[in-house]
Amino acid sequence: MEKIFESAPLHSPSNICIHSINGTSARIRWNALDPLDQGGFITNYKIMYFSLSSPQTIHAIGYSNNQSSMTSYMLTNLD
């Protein structure tokens, strides 16, 4: 039996789109990586964003994912 080691994905997700839901919420969507580009199982995503009124402050969300096919996340409490 050959052991295969996991590594970081070869690139980030593509076709990232953001859709405003209301004044404080938005849904971000992306295309899943091809399995050959994943480098193993995708276990989490890091989503980073900033407010137009305060671009020097970057917010980061660690998004744990139980399914490597998950391709969206709801951002809430946006200002």
N, C-alpha and C positions, 0 to 999 in steps of 0.2 A: 504494500500500500504506500503510495506516495503522499507525503505531507505537503500541503500548499499553504504558504504563509500569506496572511492578509496584509494589505498596505493601503495607503491613502488613495482615494480616487485619482484618476489621471487628469481630470478637469472638473470644474464646477458644473452644476446644472445649467441647462440652456433654456432659451425662450422664457425668461422670467417676466411675468406680467403681474401688475397690481391693479385690483379693481376696488374702488371705493364703495363701501357698503352704506356708511352714513358719515357724520362729522367726526366720529371718533373710532371708526373701525374700517378695516380694509382686508381683503383676502389676497394673499400672494400665491401665485401658481408657477410651476416650472415643469419642464419635461424631465422625466426620469432618465438617469444615465443608462446607457447600454450596459448589460451585465459584464461584458468584457472590459469596460472602462471603470467599473466600480472598485476594483482592487480587493474585493471581498464583500461582506455584508455591510450595507449602509445602516448604521445604528443611530445616527443623529445628524442634525443639520444645525448650523449656526447662522441665524438671520441677523443682519446688522442694518440699522437704519438711523436716520436723523431727521429732526424737525426742520422745516424751512425757516422757522423763526429762530432756531438755535443750531445752526449747522456744525458748530464746534463740538457739540455733545453727541456722541455716537452711542446708541443703545444696541445692546447685543442680547439675543434670546437663544439659549441652548434648547433646541427642540429635539427631544428623544423620540425615536421613531421605531416602532415594532415591525413595520412593514417597509421593505426597501422600495416598494412601489408607491408609497405616499408622495403626493406631488402638490400639496397645498397646505397653507397654514393661515389661520385667522389672527390678524393683529388687532388688538383691542386697547382701549384706554389711550388712544393717540391724542396728541394735543395739536 
